[in-house]
Amino acid sequence: MKKILLGSMIIVSCLAFGQKVKLKDGSVLIDKVEVYKYDEDGVTTVSSLSNIELFVIKPSYYEVPNPMYGTAGCPAGNCARMLTNAIYTVKFLKNSKELYTDISIKDLIKNIYKAGIFDSEGSTDEKKIDLFIDKYSNEDVKLKLLK
């Protein structure tokens, strides 16, 4: 009983304190407050509210075999043989630094916002960018693009 109570408390706290990110009508909303603007045309360009371009997120896709293909849970006729995965390249425009990751676009934007890399005028903190890249860049993902 204690395990169930503890588990439900953890779930409730995660839902209550997690930040909600929405990409809607060219605006990035975090907890219903507009923090950035964005434009999508093959790549996602994120700008400050004063239209200063901050960073670009470029998707790349690769296919992997579906491990469920042909099993009892997924007969061959009912599921795809290959799955498509995404890798995102994030390029900070003021200093041309970039990182490769498989984190979703919404989570990337949320994490960049939480890291406090940009102020309201669009100025950057180089140390925070370097820390963010060290924390979220995944070089193994980059190697998948080269195959």
N, C-alpha and C positions, 0 to 999 in steps of 0.2 A: 504494500500500500504506500509506503514511504517513497518507493521508486516512482510510482505513478504520479504522486503529488509533486515530487521534485522535477520530474520530466515536464509536467504540465506548467509548472512555474517558470521553467527555463523557456519553454515555447512562448508563453504569454509575455515574458520580459523581452524576448527577441522581437516579437510582433509590435509591442508597445514602443520600443525605443529605436527601432530600425527606421532609417530615413527612406522616404518614398520618393522615387525619381520618376518623372513623367516627361516624355518628349512630345510636345503638343504644339501644333501650329507655329513651328519655328522657335519655340521657347523651351528652355530646360527648366522644369519646375522641381525643386527639392522641398518636400513638405509644403507644397502649394505656394511656394515663394519663387518667383522668377529670378534665377541667378545667372544664367547665360542665355545666349541666342545660338541657334544652330541652323545649318543648311545642309541638306543631303542631296547630292547629285553624283552618286558613285562613291564618293567619300563624304565623311561627316566633318564639316568645318564648324568648330565651336568658337564663338565670339563673346566678348564682354557685352554688357548691356549698352555700352557706348560704341558698339560695332568695331571694336579692335579685335582682329583675328588672333586667337590664342593658341589653338592647337588643331591638328587634323587627325582623324582616325580613318585609316585605309584598311578595308577588309581584303583578305586573300582566302581562297577556299581550297581545300584538298579533300580527297575521298579516302575512306578506309573501309575495309570489309565489315559488313554487319555480322557480329558474332552470333546473332539470333537467327540468321538466315538458314532455313532448312531444318530448324529444330522443331520439336513438338509445339512449343509456344508460339512459333512463327513459321507456319508452313511456307515453302518456297514460293507459292503463288500469291501469298498475302503480304509480303513485306519486301522492302528493297534489298538488293544484294549489297549495295554500297551505301555508306552514310557520308554526308557532307559535313565537315567541320570547318570552323572559321578561325583564322588567325588575324589579329588586328595589329597594325603598325601605328603607334601614336607618335606624332612628330610635333614637338614644341617649336613654334614658328620663330620666336625671337632669337633662339640660340641654336636651332637646327638639331637638337638632341632628340633621339628617338628610342623607343622600346618596342619589343614584340611580346604579345601576350595573347592568351585565349580567353581572357575575361570579357564578358559581354560589354557592349557599348554603354548601357545604362550604368553598370557597375564601375566601369572606367571613369565616367563622368562624375559619379558620386565620390569615388576615391580621390580624384583630382581635387574636387571641391573640399572634401574633408582634410586633405593635406595642406590646404591653404597656400597653394602655389601662386595664385593670382590674387591681387587686391582689386578693389572696385574700379580702379582706373586701368587695369590690364597690365600693371607692372608685375614682373616675376621675381621670385626669390630663387636664385641659382642653387643654393644649398638644398632647398626643398625639392627642386626638380631632380637633383642628383640622388637624394634620398628616395624619392618616388621611383626613379628608374631602378635603383638597387633593389628596392622592395618588390616591384611588380614585373620587371622584365624577366622573360623566360627564354633563354638562348636555345633550349631544346626545341621550342616551338619554331624558332627561326630556322633551324635545321630541316624541319619538315617542309618548308617552302622550297628548299634547295633540291629536294629529291625529285 
